[in-house]
């Protein structure tokens, strides 16, 4: 009896494994054959404040992110949103925490402040409190801190469906090249699958620090590496070398001509990587403010190498999202900005870059600023400006064919036209308030 059950299970497992790539290819072919989808948009609200952001979502449409707690406060707590309800996940004793997107079991990667002051005076979480910052995982209703490499701090950014978590953690090496207040070097890490297990992902030869930014279900990890001097923690985790880690080794994915900013941000189960790369001749780029930077998103595959996928319209800077920025059918989401810092969410599909705001109803009360994640059903999470109040809220964009209750969404007169060839479709941009320029970049 046991052997028959095992044979059945083995056969089912093999069938599933064989069927998955076929299904993904079929999804991609369907996307290539059809015009761009239109979306309804849901405002996910907040935990009581005026700011929230959805940093990722799973196949069930559950969104992870962070939100301020009061109208006048700046402290943020991680949340998990599902079916209209936002759950406060708390912290590790300090005032702030942030959650990334959940996996299929509703586990979430967390960066959270503890109650203890960092003995070296570092600001690892970036909230200006000088408290110890730790990576953690939300699992079975509790937040569990993850180990470091011998230093005081760590950050968890993403996790896959098997439960492996990635991010970066400090070691005990004091590095005089680190910009103040950072003192110690930090390395890309992968936690798990066993509890308390941590694996250092060594940077490229000649580099001393690194970030792990995305992971797929095969355990392949992408990120960036460099020196502590040219790989700053803020405002974004950026470095000079885009990296793929697999089978214990690091591969340099190249660049689009620039040498200061090259990040691999997300990888799907087919091994397709998206990231951001500075263009050649970009001599006035600031690593701290990104002012003067000309940065384009890229798509990398083993067959084609790194390809520039452009920006929306005449924008000079576009950033694909981290974990969840590319789904298995090959759709890519992120943020595209002009030279003055006004940004809008983008969707890249069928080799076309589109302002996501052209694919939502014209009378939407939200202007979509940054798309942080897209699942295989095409649902998108991110953050948006409430045009009536100036507040910034997390959003969930749902494809019309998944939202049967809103038949008007799919009418032909919905705003937006599909781009042709290499053109882009864009909506008149919105001049953003200060909070919409600063807080989103914290992640």
Buried (B, 14 or more C-beta within 10 A) or exposed (E): EEEEEEEEEEEEEEEEEEEEEEBBBEBBEEBEEEEBBBBBBBBBBBBBBBBBBBBBBBBBBBBBBBBBBEEEEBBBBBBBBBEEEBBBBBBBBBBBBBBBBBBBEBBBBBBBBBEEEBEBEBBBBBBEBBBBBBBBBBBEEEBBBBBBBEBBBBBBBBBBBBBBBBBBBBBEBEBEEBEEEBBBBBBBBBBBEEEEEBBBBBBBEEBBBBBBBBBBBBBBBBBBBBBBBBBBBBBBBBBBBBBBBBEEEBBBBBBBBBBBBBBBBBBBBBBBBBBBBBBEEBEEBEBEEBEEBBBBBBBBEEEEEBBEBBBBBEBBBBBBBBBBBBBBBBBBBBBBBBEEBBBBBBBBBBBBBBBBBBBBBEEBBBBBBBBBBBBBBBBBBBBBBBEEEEBBBBBBBBBBEBBEEEEEBBEEEBBBEBBEEEEBBBBEBBEBEEBBBEBBBBB
